[in-house]
C-alpha cells in the first residue's frame, strides 16, 4: 500500500494535534499516525477529577525505567513508572491539566545555547495566541491571551488553598501569575478546563477540524521506522491491524511521538549512536549530534497533615482507587506506610529540581520495534542534584 501526503505527523499527542489543526488551515494534506486509540474511548479523559484513573490503562504506554543505580530505593526493582498517554492528545489527555508555561529564563537560556527563535520574547506571542484566559483577577495582563483555543480557568478553590495563600502571605510570598512576568511567589492553580471538561489540544484544537478533507487521522497505527533516502526523510512505515504499510511525505515527516516515542522511532530508523545501533544490527546513518541525551525533572514529595476543615471532594466511584494506583510502584513496606498516612486529612509538598545535571538516555532493548525502549534517566547520578535537593528542604 503506497499513499502520498504533503506532511506526515508521527504522533497525535499534545504537539501533533495542534500541528495537524494548524497545518491543514490551507490545502496542505496531512496524515496523523497515532499508536493509540481515541481519547473518547475512556470518559475519564474529559472529567477533570478522574485523570488518575487513566494510569496503567490501555490509554497509557506504561513505560518503566531500567533499575536505577543512584535513586528509587523505595520502588519495586528500583524501577520508575513513567506515565505517558497512548491516545489522541497524548499526555495532554491524561495529565492533571495544570497550566504553566515554564520560566522565562529557561527559554532565554535555550536561545543563548543556539535554539534560534526560542527566547521568551519570541515564544510569548504564541503562548498568548493559544489561550483564552478566563481568570478575572488577571484580566488585561500583557502576558495573557484572550482569543486562543485553550481555555484557562482557575482550578476549583478549596478551603485548603485559602489557608495556603494566607500562610504564604504571612511568610512574605506575594500572590503572582505563574504564567506572567515572574514565577517567584504564591500562584493559585490555573487549569485548561472548558465548561467543566478537559480542554486538551485534541478536544479544543483537533476535534473541531476533523471534518477537513485534507486531514486524515489513522488510529492504532504503530510507526516502526522513518523511511530515509540519502539525508532526507521521505515517509514512514507503520503497522495497523497486523499489516505493514508504507506512506510517503512529499515535503516533511514531523516527529511528534513524545519524549520517549520519538527517540525510539529514530533509533529504529538508524538515527542515533553508531556503536549501539551496530551492536543490534540496525542499519545506521552518520549523525554525530544525535546521542539520545535524556534530561528529566526530579521531584521529592513530603506528606503532611492538616487540621480538619470543610473541603471540596469529588465523589467518583473508581474501579481502581486512584490513590492505590499512584502508590502501586513502591515496595510493599513503603506502599503500606504511604497508605497508612492517608487515613488522616493530608496533602503533599513537592520539591522540584528544574535543572538537573544528571544525564540519562533512551536506547533500544532489541531491534524488534514492538519492544519498549530502555529508558534510563539516571536520577541523582550527578552529586550536584543531591546537593540541590537537600538545600531546597
N, C-alpha and C positions, 0 to 999 in steps of 0.2 A: 504494500500500500504506500503510495507516494503522494503527498499533499504539500502544496506550497502556500506559505503565508509571507507577508512582509516582515512581521515580527513574531517571535515566539517567546512567551514568558514562562519560564520553568518555575512553577510555584504560584498558587493563587492566594498567598497569605496577606499579611499586612501591607507589604510593598507591592506585590503582584496585582492585588485587586485595584489599587489606586492607579498603577501603571496602565492596566487594561482599560480602565474607565477613561483616563486622560488621553491615551494614545489612539483611541477609537473615536475621538471627537470629530476627526475628519474622515476620509475614506480609507485610511490605513487598515489593512486586515491584520488582526491579532488573534493568535491562538494561545490560550492559557491552559497549561497542563498541571493539574492538581492531583497529587498522590492520594489524598483522602477524598471523602465524600462531601456532601453539602453540610454546611453548618446547621441547617434546619432539621437534620436528622435527629438532633438531640435538643429538646426545648430548653435545656439548661443554658444554652449559648446566648439566649436573649434575656434570661432572668438575672438581673444584677446580683442577687443574693445567692445564686446557685452555682457560681463558677467553679467552686472547689469540687463539685461532684463530677466534673469533667476529667479530673485527674485519673490516669490509668484506665481510661475507657478507650474505645476504638477511635475516638477523636484526638487521642494523644499518641505521639510516637513512642512514648515510654522509654526514652533514652536513659542509659545509666553510664556513668563514667567507669573507667578502669579503676581497680583498687588504688586508693590514694596512699602515698608514702608519708606525707607530712601532715595530713589532716584527716577528718572524718572517722575518728576512732569510735564514735558512737553509732556509726552506720553499719548495717549488715554488709559484711565482706569489705568494709571501708569504701563502699561504692556510693556515689551521689546520684540520686534520682534527678533527672533533668527533664522537666515537663516541656513539651513542645507541641503546638497544635498541628494536627493532621486532618485538616478540613479547609474549606474555603474560609479565608480570614486568618488562618494560621493561629499564632499565639494571640492575636487580637480578638479571636473569637472565644478565648477561654481565660484570659487574664482577669485581673481584678478591676480593670477599667480606670486605674489611677492615671490621670492625665498630667504628665510632667515632661517638659522638653529636655531637660539637661542644662548644665551650666554653660553660660556664655563663654566662659574662659576655656572650656573644652573645645568648643568649635573654633575659637581663635587659635588654639594650640594646633589643631588639625591643619588649619590653613598655613600656619607657620612651618609645619613639617612637610608641606608640599601638596596638600589636598586643595587644589585650586577651586574656588567657589564655595568653600565650606566655612568661611569665617562667620561669626554670629551676625554681623551686619548683612551678609549676603543670604543667610538662611532665614532670617527673621521675616521677610516678606512672605515666604512660603508657609511658615508657621501661622501667620495671620490669615493667609488665604485659605488654609484648610479648615479653619474653625468658625463656629458661631458660638461665641462666649455668652452665656446667659447667667452671669453672676452679677447682680445689681451693684454690689459694693465695688466692682472693678470696671463699671461702665465708663467709657471714654478713655481707657488706658491706651497709650500709643503702642503698646506691645501686644494687644489682643485684637482678634479678628471678629467680624460680625456677619460675614456673608459666606462662610465656608460650609462644607458638607458635614464635618464632625461637630456635633453639638456638645458643648462643655457646660456642665452644671455643677452646683455644689453637691457633693455626695451627702446622703442623709446625715443630719447632725444629731448626735446622741447627747445625753446628759454628760457622758464621759468627756466628750470633746469640749463641752463648755468648761469643765474643770481643767482640762489640759491647757486650754487657751489662757485661762486665768492664772494657772501655775507658771506658764511661760512668761506671761507679762510680769509676774512678781519677781522673776529672776532676771528680768531685763531684756527678754526677747520681744521685739515688735512683731506685729502681725504683717505678713508680706504676701505678695502674689508670687508663688514659686515659678510662675511662667512669665514673670515680669522682669524688671531690671536686675533685682538681686534675690538670691535664694537664702540669704542668711536671716533667719528669724523663724517665726512660727507660721506655717501655712496650712489653713484648713483644706481638707482634701477636695480636689477637683476631679470630676469623672466624666467620661464620654458616654453619657446616658441621654437618650431622647425619648420623651413621653413614657418614661418608666422602663425602657428597654435598652439593651446594649446598642451603642452606635459605633459599629466597627467599620473598617474600610470596606468590608463586604456588604454590610447592611445599608450603609449610607453613601458609598461610592459606586460599588459594582452592581448590586441588585437592581437599582433604578434604571440601569442602562443595558441590562441583559437582552433587551429586545433588538439591539443593534445588529444589523445583518452582517457587518464586518467584524463582529466579535464572536468567537467560538470558545466555549469552555468545555474541556474534557475532564471529567472527574474520574477518580480511581485509576489514574494514569501515572504509572510509576516510571519516571525517567531513569534510564540506566547509563546513558552516556551522551556527551555532546559530540556531534559529528564534526570533525575538523579536517579542513583541506588546506595544506600549507600552513599559514599562520592565521587562518580565519575560520570562525565557527560558522558552519553552513546549515546546521539543523540539529535535531536530537533524535535519539532512539528511546522508545518507551514501551512498556508492557501494560496491556489492558485486557482483562478477561482471558488471561492465559495466552494471548497472542502478542507478537512483537511487531512494532510499527516504526517506520522512519518518516519524519516530517521535516520539511526544509524551510529555511527562512531566507527570503531574498535580500533582507537588509541586516537584521541582527537577531541574536539569541540572547535573551536577558535572563541572567541567573537571579532568581528571587525565591530560592528554596529554603531560606533561613540560615542561621549561623552554623548549623551542623549539616544541613542538607546540601547547600551549595558547594562547600569544600569536598563533601563526599562524592558528589557527582563529578566535580572537576578531577578528583583523583582517579576515579573510574575511567575518565576520558583521557588520562595520561598527562594531566596538568598538575604537577606537584614535585616533591623531592625525588630526584632521579634514582638514588640508591634504593629507596623504599619501593618505588614502582617496579624497578628492575627485579627486585627480590620476589615480587608477586607475579612477575612475568606479564606486567601490564605495559603495553606499548606507550612510550612516553615522549613528551616534547620538551625541548630545552627551554625552561622557564626559570631563570635564576632568582627572580623576585618573588616566586610563589613557594612558600615553605611551610604552609599550614600553621602559621602563628595563631595562637588562641589565647586571648585575654578575657577573663570573666570576672565580674564583680563578686566580692565575698562579703557576706554579712554575718553578724553574730547576734543572736537573739537571746534576750534575758526576760524570762517571765516574771510578772509582778502581780500582786493582789491589790484590789481597791475596795473602798467601802461600798456597802450595798446602796444602790440607787435605782430609781425607776428608769430603766434604759429601754431602748427600742430593739426588739428582736424580731426576726423574720421567721415565722413558723413554717418550715418546709419539711416534708417527710422525705428523707433520703434513703435510697436503697443501701448505700454505703455511707454511714455518717462521715461527713467531711473532716471532722477533727481526727477520727481514727485513720482516715485515708492519708491525712497530712503527716501523721507520725509513723506510718507503716514501714518506712525505710530504716527506722532506728533498730538497734539491737533490743531484745526483749526487756532487759533491765532498764534501759533509758526510756523506752516507749512507755513502760508501766509508770515510771516516775513522772513523765510528762502528763500522762492521762490522770494520775492522781492529783496533779496540781490544778487540773481544770474543774475539780469538784467545787471550788470557790469561784466567785467572780474574779476574772483575771484578764490581763492584757499583756502584750509583748512589746518590749522595747528593742528595736533593731539598730545595730551599728553597721554602717555600710562602708566598706573600703572601696572608694571610687577609682583610685589609681593604683591598682596592684602592679607589682613588678615581677611577680611570678608569671612565667610564660609556659603555656601548655601547647597541645597540638591536637589535630584531627588526622587520623590515619585510617587506612583500610585494614579491616580484620582479615579479609581474603579478597580475591578478585571477583567473588560472587557479588553482584550488585544488590542482591536481596538481603545480604547480611548487613546488620547495623555497623556503622563505623566504630573505630576505637576513639573514645573521647577522653582526653586527659587534661583537665585544667591545671593540674599540679599546684593546687592551692597551698599557700604558705611555703612553697619551695624556696622563696627568697626571704631571708630573715627580716628584711625591711617591712614586709607585710605584717609579720607577727608584732613587730615593734609598734607599728602604727595602730593596730587594733588594741593593743594594751594601753596605749596612750589615750585612745578615744574613750575608754571606760572611765 
